[in-house]
Amino acid sequence: MMDAPHGSGAEAGLCPTGPFDREARAAVYAAIHTRRDVRDQFLDRCLPEDLVRRLLEAAHAAPSVGFMQPWSFILVRSPETRERAYEAFSRANDEAAGLFVDERQALYRSLKLEGIRKAPLSIIVTCDPDRAGPVVLGRTHNPRMDVYSTVCAVQNLWLAARAEGVGVGWVSIFHDSDVRALLGIPERVEIVAWLCLGYVEELYAQPELALKGWRQRLPLDDLICEERWQDPAG
């Protein structure tokens, strides 16, 4: 066998690529389009450890600016901890409901948001801005790139969970201080997501908030601009 020429892809750490076959492409798009935010439909079944590990590996494979990998994952299974988290959520949820009026408030209160209690596992995703030092390649002019990178990890986990038949719900209604106190998260570390995970038997065919009349998906064509910004409302 001849040696690979100097500077070849193999020597440079590159590998051949190309489109997935039709079935693999269809599976990727199916995961994207059938992913849902699960709020109440979790089953009382623990997730196997090897499955949880696969989901975390998918999250850890996310792209990150400067390869800083700013994410950490706190796994919470304790019913006591989840109950305390639910109490913190409930306080914040009552505050949020007060921001809406009349029919909108009634609809808000009708939404079942029981994921923290019902899901057997919570994964709290955090972002450490100091993970790669004070100066990070690609973050020099946009300090939020570490958080954006962490959200990519959340999306990776969510899509992998959909492929595995696992439901995910993103809880965002809480005061950071309550979650920091509960989980011992330092002030310098940003809380990006509290994710509830568990098996589900069914998912909504469309986003739940669309089906229940909260808000509809915007037409994609209204959101595409050519060459320069154009206000979708214009």
N, C-alpha and C positions, 0 to 999 in steps of 0.2 A: 504494500500500500504506500502510495506517495504521501509525504508529509503535506499537511495543509499549507497553502501559500501564506507568507507573512501578511498579517492584517486581515485574514479571512474572518468570516462571521464566527466560526467555531472558536478561533483563538481570541476573538474580542468578546466572547461571552454571549454572542447573538445566536438565535435559533430561527429556523424557517417559520413563517407564519402565513396565514391566509384565512379566508372565511371558514366558519364552522360548516359542517354539512347541514342539510335542510332540517333534519330532526333536532339537531343541537341548537340551531338558530331559533327554531320554533319554541324550544323549551326556555331559552333565555327571554324571549319576548313574552311568553306566557307568564313567567315569574313576574316580569315588570308590570304587565297589564292586569294581573289578577291579585297582586299584592293589596292587602287591605289593612287598615288600622283597626285592630280588634279591641273592643272595649268591654265586652261582657260575655263572650261565647266560649270562654276557656273551660276545658275539661279538668277534672280533678285527677290528673295522671302526671306523675313525675317524668321529666325528660331524661333519657339515658345520658350518662356522662360522656360517652363517645360522641353523641349527637351534639351536646353542648360544646364540646371541644371543636367539632367541625365548624360550628357557627362562629365561634371565637376566632378560629383560624381564617375564616372568610373575612371577618372584620379586620383582622390584623394584616390581611393582604391588600387592604385599601391603598390607594395612592396618597402620598403626603408630600407637601411642599418641603423641599430640602431633605427629603427622606427622614424627616424629624420624628415621625411616628408618635405624635403627642398624646395618643389615647391610652387610657387605662380602663379596666372593666371590673366593677365591683359586683360580685354575684351574691344575691340576697335570696335565701330560701326560708329563713326563719319566719313562721307565722307571726311571732311577736313583733319582729321588726317591720314586717309588711303591714301589720295592723297600725303601728305607730305612724308609718308613712301614709297610710290611708287617712288617719286623723288629720295629719298636716295637709293632705290634699283636700279633705272635706272643708277645712277652714278656708282655704284659698278658693275653693269652688263656690262657696257661698258668697264670697266677695265678688267673684267673677259674675255670678248670676245677677248681682245687683247692678251691674253695668248695662244690662239689657232691660228693655221695658216691654210691658204688655205681652202680645203673642210671642214675641221673640224670647222673652224671659221664660214663658211657659214651655216653649219648645226646648230651650236650653235645659231646663230642669227635667224634662222628660227623657233626655239622653241618659242611658245607663253607662256609668263610668266606674265599673266595678273591677277593672283589671288588676289593680294592686292586690285586692283581696283574693280573687279567684285564680289568678295565674300562679302556678307552683314555683315559678322562678322570675325574679327581677334582675335585670342587668343594668347597672348605672354606668353610663359612659362619660368619662371625664376627659378634659384636655389640659395638659401640663405645658404652659407656654415656655417653660425653661428646659424642656426635655433635650433640646439640641444646643443650648447655650444662648447668649444674648443676641448674637448675629446669626441668622438662619438664611441660607441660600433661598431666594424666592420670597422671603418674608420682609425683606429690607424696606419695602415701600408700602406694604399692606400688612399691618400687624394681625389682622384677623385670619390670615391664611392658615394658621394652626387650627382654628375652630372649623373652618371650611373643610380642612383635611379630616378632622374628626367626624364630621357629618358624613363624609364618604364612607368611613368605617361603619357608621350606623346603617347606611343604605346597603352596604355589602352584606351585613348580618341579616337585614330584613329580607333581601332577595334570597339568600341562602336558606333562611327559615321557611320562606314560601315553597321553595323546591323540596324541603324536607317535610312539608305538611304541618309546620308549626306556625301558630298565629303570634303576631307581635302587636303590642299596643304602646304608643309613645305617650307618656304622661308628662305634661308640661305645666300643669296648673299646681304650683306650689311656690312657697317662698324659699329661695336658695338657703337662707339661714337655717330653716327647719331641717333640710336634708343634710346640710353640713354638720349640724349638731348630732343628727341621728347616726351618720356614717363616719364622722371624724374626718371630713374632707377639708384640707387646708384652704385658706382664703385665696391663695395664689392660683389654685387649680379650679378651672371652670367646669361647672356641671352642664353637660350638653344634653343628655337624655336619660330619663328613667324609662326603661323598656320592660314591659310585662310580656313574658313568653310562656306558651303552653300549647298543648294540642287543641285543635278545634275540629269539629265535625263538618261545619259549614262556614262559608264566608259569604258576605253580601256580593251579589253579582255586580254591583256598582258601589262606589264609595258610600258609606252609610249616611254621611251628611247630605249627599245629593239625593238619596232615596227618601230621606225624611224631610227634605225641603229646606235645609239650612242654606245651601249654596250649590250652584251647578258648575260643572266644568266649563271653563271658558273655551271658546273656539280657538284652536291653535292658529288658524290663519290671522286672527286678530293680534297675535302676539309675535309675529315674525316681521322683522324690519330688514330692509335692504340698505346697506351702506352706512346708514346713520339712524339715530333714534327717531322713532315716531310714536307719539302717545297713543296707546290702544283706545283711549277714550275720545281721541280727537276725530 
